[in-house]
Amino acid sequence: MYLKAEPLTSAAFLPYGEVIECPALPGRTYFEDALANLRPRARGSISLTVKPPLTALPLRSTTMERHRSSSQSFVPQESGRWLAIVAPHAAGGGPDMARARAFLCRPDQGVTYGADVWHHPFTVLDREARFVIFMWRDGTRGDEEFVEVPRIQRGGSRCRMR
């Protein structure tokens, strides 16, 4: 199966969350539609990450993750292009990788994955990146869930899954 890594747009990403972009004109834009905290004891958590770029393509991965009760936002501070791979839920549970989509994100774009949205771990492509990450956490196993999936490969402008 091949996935074409499509440009990240608000309309295309809407089933999975919200695209975060600075406004074109001076002023403030709010991004709150996809923010969610479904656990009353969970607290807002801001973390910073420095992530090295992939050392070689294609990307080879067998992991997807979700945060069942919390949205998770990635906001670039300094970045090149980066990758967002998402998948809807499968009928029998877990991510439906046959319907997965890959988005190629510009350095000035961030995203909020909605609560309970399956997504690939954070992946940067061009150069080392620095991002702010926001989510809600309560310190339990419910904060995050990782599952193994058939190998995902990404190379060039296309993604291939095996």
N, C-alpha and C positions, 0 to 999 in steps of 0.2 A: 504494500500500500504506500502511495506517495502523498505527502502533504506539501502543498506549496506554501512557503512561508510568506504570508500576505502582509502588507503594511498594516500597522496598528491604527485603526480608526475607532472612534466612539461607537458608531453604528455596528460595526462588525464584532466589537468586544462586548456589547451590551448584555448578551446572555450570561456572561461570566463576571461582570463587574463594571468598573468605570475607568476610563482613560483620564489621566491627570496631565494637563498641559497648562503652561502659563498663558494668560490672556494676551492677545495680540496688541491690545491698547493698555495704557496705564489703568490700574485699578485692581480689584481683588475678585477672584472667582472662587466659589466654594465647591468642594467635591465631597458630598456627603451621602449621595444616593445609595452607594454600595456599602457604606460603613455599617457594620452590624456587630453587636455583642449579645449573644443569647444566653449568657451565664451571669447572674446578678453579682456573684463574688469575684468575677474576673476584673482585672484592672487594666487600664490602658498601658501599653508598653511601647516605648520608642527605643529602637536599637539602631546602631550604625554598623555598616559592613563594608569591608574592602574586599573585593573579589577579583582574582586574577582572570585574564581572558582564557578561553580555551587555547590549548597549546597546539591542537591539530583538529582539522575537520576530517571526517564527519564526527559530530557529537555522537557518542555512544552512551546510552543511559537505559536503565531498567527501572526507574523510580518515578512515581508520581506521589504527590502529597495533597493533603487538604487540612483545613482547620474548621471542623464541623460547626463550631459555635462562634467563630470570629472571622471577620474579614481580615485581610492582610494587604497592606499598602506598601508599594515600593516607589520611592521618590528619588530620582537621581540628584546627586550633588555634583558629581563629575563622572562622565561616562562616555563611552562610545555606543555603538549599537548593542542591543541586547535582545534576548529571545524570551517570549512568553508562549508556552505550550499549555493548552487547556483541554479538558475533556468533560463531556457530560457524564452523568451517572449511568452505569449499565443496569439493565433490568435485574440481574442477579447480585448486584452490589459491586462496589469498586468503580473505577473509571472505565468508560466505554471508549477504548482506544481506536476503534473503527471509526468513531466520529470525532476524533481529536482534531484540533486546529492549532496551527503554529502562527504566531504573529512576530514580525520583525519590528522591534521598537527603536525609535530614534533616540539619540542621546538626551533630548529634551522632553521625553515622554515618560510618565510613570503610570502605574496602574493600581487599582484596588481590586483584588480578587474578592468576590462576594463570599460570605460565610458558606461553607460546605461545597466550595468549588474545587474540583480536582485540577491541580496544576503541577508543572514540572518544577523541580528546584531551580532557584535563581541561576541564570546562565548569561554571562557577558561574552561578547564576541571579539571586539576590536582591540581593546586595551583594558588595563586595570580600571575598575570602576568603584565609585563610592556612592552608597545609597543610604537613605533613611528608610527604616522599616517600621511600620506601625501596625499593631494588632492588640487584641485583648488576651490576657493570660491569667490563669489561676494556679499554675504550678502543677497541674495534674496531667496525666497521659492524654486527656482530652484537648490539650493545647494544640497538638499536631498529630497527624497520622501519615505514615509512609507505607506505600505498597509497591510490590514488584509488579512490573508489567512486561509484555514482550519488548524486546530491545527497540529503542527509538534511535534512529540515526538522522542526523541533520548534516547536510553538506551543501555548500553553495547556496542557491536560492530555493532549493527544494528540501523537503524532509522526507525520509523514507523510514517506515516502520517494518520490522520483521517480527 
